[in-house]
Amino acid sequence: MIPSAFEYERATSVDDAIAKLAATGGTGKLIAGGHSLVPLMKLRLNEPTTLIDIARISALVGIRERDGLIEIGAGTVHHDVATSALLGAQCPVVSDTAATIGDPQVRNRGTIGGSLAHADPAADYPAMLLAVDAQIHLQGAGGPRVVAAEDFFQDLFTVDLGPDEIITAVRFAPVRAAAYAKLYQRASRFAIVGVAAALEVTDGAISAARVGLTGALSSAVRLSGVETALVGQPATAATVATAATGAGAALSDVSADLHASEAYRRAMVSVFTKRALEGALARLSA
Ligand SMILES: Cc1cc2nc3c(=O)[nH]c(=O)nc-3n(C[C@H](O)[C@H](O)[C@H](O)COP(=O)(O)OP(=O)(O)OC[C@H]3O[C@@H](n4cnc5c(N)ncnc54)[C@H](O)[C@@H]3O)c2cc1C
C-alpha cells in the first residue's frame, strides 16, 4: 500500500530533532533507517504528519569507549555494530547479535536506536542488552535521562520513551563471557526465540549470571529462574544444562503464531538458553 501524505524534514542535530519533534505536537515521527517505520506507514498502521530524518546526525553515530564503558550511538547501523573491532575484542556478544539481524540491506540501513524504540517482540538487541546490563540514554525537551534496559522494555512495542524524546546512545561495561543463540525465522531472520547469556566466574564458580530472552513473549525479559539456578554453581557444561532445562516451562504467556506453536517455543527457549550459556562458557577459555 501507499502511505498517507506526510511532510519530510531533516534534523541537523539532536537538539534540532527534539525541537522539530515538539513542533509537530505529537503527530510527527523520527525516522532513522526506516526499516520498521516505513512498513508500518505502508500498512497505514502509523500515519505521521511529519517525518523527521535523524539519519545524518553525526553525533548519533559511532562506537567508542567512554569512562570505562562502551558507547554505541543510537544512529549506528547494524552492519557497523556487527563489524566493530572494539566490540569484537571487548564484548563480542554485541557484534555477534547484530550480525544475526535481517539481511545486508537491513543491516546497512537499520539502526540500534530504531530497533530499541520500535521494540518488536522478536528483535534481537533487547535480549542482548538485558544480558550485558546496558543503559539507554535519552534526551528530550526536559533534558537527558538514563534508563536501564531492564526498565526500558515494557510490553509489546512499548518502551519507556516519551513522545518528545530521542534515544541518543546505549552504554554498557564490556563482558567477554557472553553469547547469543537464536532460532530465526527463515525469511526475515527475526528471532522465533533468541537468548543472550552473560556470566561472571570466580575461582571456577559462577558468581553472576544475566540471561535475556526475546521472541517468545510480548517483550524481552530476563530469565531470572535460570540466573538463580546458575549462581554459586561450578562453571561447567553440566551446570548450564541443568539450569536451562526448565527455562521454557517456567514462562507464562508464551507467544504462538504461524512460525511456532506455544509448545515449540517453550521447548526452544530451553534449547537456546543452553546454547547461549554454552557459548558464554566457551568464551571463558577463549
Ligand atoms: C526484512 C526485514 C528483516 C528484519 N530482520 C530483523 C531481525 O532479524 N532482527 C531484528 O532485530 N530486526 C530485524 N528487522 C528490523 C530492523 O532491525 C530495523 O532496522 C529496526 O527494527 C528499526 O531500525 P530503523 O533504524 O530502521 O528504525 P526506523 O524504522 O527508522 O524507526 C523505527 C521506530 O523507531 C523510532 N526511532 C528511530 N530512531 C530513534 C531514536 N534514535 N530515538 C527514538 N526513536 C527512534 C522511529 O520514530 C520509529 O517509531 C528487520 C527489518 C526488515 C525490514
The ligand as an SDF file (V2000), in Angstrom:
LIG
                    3D

 53 58  0  0  0  0  0  0  0  0999 V2000
   13.1630   -7.5920    6.0570 C   0  0  0  0  0  0  0  0  0  0  0  0
   13.4960   -7.1720    7.4590 C   0  0  0  0  0  0  0  0  0  0  0  0
   14.1200   -8.0860    8.2970 C   0  0  0  0  0  0  0  0  0  0  0  0
   14.4270   -7.7280    9.6080 C   0  0  0  0  0  0  0  0  0  0  0  0
   15.0280   -8.6540   10.4160 N   0  0  0  0  0  0  0  0  0  0  0  0
   15.3160   -8.3240   11.6870 C   0  0  0  0  0  0  0  0  0  0  0  0
   15.9600   -9.2600   12.5490 C   0  0  0  0  0  0  0  0  0  0  0  0
   16.3010  -10.3790   12.1840 O   0  0  0  0  0  0  0  0  0  0  0  0
   16.2080   -8.8620   13.8240 N   0  0  0  0  0  0  0  0  0  0  0  0
   15.8850   -7.6050   14.2880 C   0  0  0  0  0  0  0  0  0  0  0  0
   16.1360   -7.3250   15.4560 O   0  0  0  0  0  0  0  0  0  0  0  0
   15.3110   -6.6920   13.4790 N   0  0  0  0  0  0  0  0  0  0  0  0
   15.0300   -7.0180   12.2060 C   0  0  0  0  0  0  0  0  0  0  0  0
   14.4450   -6.0890   11.3800 N   0  0  0  0  0  0  0  0  0  0  0  0
   14.1710   -4.7440   11.9020 C   0  0  0  0  0  0  0  0  0  0  0  0
   15.3790   -3.8490   11.6730 C   0  0  0  0  0  0  0  0  0  0  0  0
   16.3840   -4.1830   12.6240 O   0  0  0  0  0  0  0  0  0  0  0  0
   15.0600   -2.3500   11.8010 C   0  0  0  0  0  0  0  0  0  0  0  0
   16.1240   -1.6820   11.2200 O   0  0  0  0  0  0  0  0  0  0  0  0
   14.9050   -1.8180   13.1880 C   0  0  0  0  0  0  0  0  0  0  0  0
   13.9020   -2.5040   13.9080 O   0  0  0  0  0  0  0  0  0  0  0  0
   14.4850   -0.3590   13.1680 C   0  0  0  0  0  0  0  0  0  0  0  0
   15.5770    0.4650   12.9430 O   0  0  0  0  0  0  0  0  0  0  0  0
   15.4630    1.6620   11.9310 P   0  0  0  0  0  0  0  0  0  0  0  0
   16.6920    2.4890   12.1160 O   0  0  0  0  0  0  0  0  0  0  0  0
   15.1900    1.1200   10.5950 O   0  0  0  0  0  0  0  0  0  0  0  0
   14.2200    2.4640   12.5580 O   0  0  0  0  0  0  0  0  0  0  0  0
   13.0280    3.2470   11.8320 P   0  0  0  0  0  0  0  0  0  0  0  0
   12.2190    2.3030   11.0230 O   0  0  0  0  0  0  0  0  0  0  0  0
   13.5390    4.4720   11.1630 O   0  0  0  0  0  0  0  0  0  0  0  0
   12.1910    3.6970   13.1260 O   0  0  0  0  0  0  0  0  0  0  0  0
   11.5430    2.7400   13.9220 C   0  0  0  0  0  0  0  0  0  0  0  0
   10.9060    3.4580   15.1150 C   0  0  0  0  0  0  0  0  0  0  0  0
   11.9070    3.9610   15.9680 O   0  0  0  0  0  0  0  0  0  0  0  0
   11.7830    5.3950   16.1120 C   0  0  0  0  0  0  0  0  0  0  0  0
   13.1690    5.8640   16.2050 N   0  0  0  0  0  0  0  0  0  0  0  0
   14.1610    5.6500   15.3120 C   0  0  0  0  0  0  0  0  0  0  0  0
   15.3320    6.1190   15.8090 N   0  0  0  0  0  0  0  0  0  0  0  0
   15.0510    6.6460   17.0300 C   0  0  0  0  0  0  0  0  0  0  0  0
   15.8360    7.2700   18.0460 C   0  0  0  0  0  0  0  0  0  0  0  0
   17.1730    7.4540   17.9290 N   0  0  0  0  0  0  0  0  0  0  0  0
   15.2190    7.6860   19.1650 N   0  0  0  0  0  0  0  0  0  0  0  0
   13.8740    7.4900   19.3440 C   0  0  0  0  0  0  0  0  0  0  0  0
   13.0780    6.9180   18.4180 N   0  0  0  0  0  0  0  0  0  0  0  0
   13.6770    6.4880   17.2830 C   0  0  0  0  0  0  0  0  0  0  0  0
   11.0040    5.8560   14.9160 C   0  0  0  0  0  0  0  0  0  0  0  0
   10.2970    7.0420   15.1860 O   0  0  0  0  0  0  0  0  0  0  0  0
   10.0540    4.6730   14.7080 C   0  0  0  0  0  0  0  0  0  0  0  0
    8.9780    4.7600   15.5990 O   0  0  0  0  0  0  0  0  0  0  0  0
   14.1320   -6.4140   10.0800 C   0  0  0  0  0  0  0  0  0  0  0  0
   13.5040   -5.4890    9.2260 C   0  0  0  0  0  0  0  0  0  0  0  0
   13.1900   -5.8590    7.9210 C   0  0  0  0  0  0  0  0  0  0  0  0
   12.5460   -4.8510    7.0180 C   0  0  0  0  0  0  0  0  0  0  0  0
  1  2  1  0
  2  3  1  0
  2 52  2  0
  3  4  2  0
  4  5  1  0
  4 50  1  0
  5  6  2  0
  6  7  1  0
  6 13  1  0
  7  8  2  0
  7  9  1  0
  9 10  1  0
 10 11  2  0
 10 12  1  0
 12 13  2  0
 13 14  1  0
 14 15  1  0
 14 50  1  0
 15 16  1  0
 16 17  1  0
 16 18  1  0
 18 19  1  0
 18 20  1  0
 20 21  1  0
 20 22  1  0
 22 23  1  0
 23 24  1  0
 24 25  2  0
 24 26  1  0
 24 27  1  0
 27 28  1  0
 28 29  2  0
 28 30  1  0
 28 31  1  0
 31 32  1  0
 32 33  1  0
 33 34  1  0
 33 48  1  0
 34 35  1  0
 35 36  1  0
 35 46  1  0
 36 37  1  0
 36 45  1  0
 37 38  2  0
 38 39  1  0
 39 40  1  0
 39 45  2  0
 40 41  1  0
 40 42  2  0
 42 43  1  0
 43 44  2  0
 44 45  1  0
 46 47  1  0
 46 48  1  0
 48 49  1  0
 50 51  2  0
 51 52  1  0
 52 53  1  0
M  END
$$$$
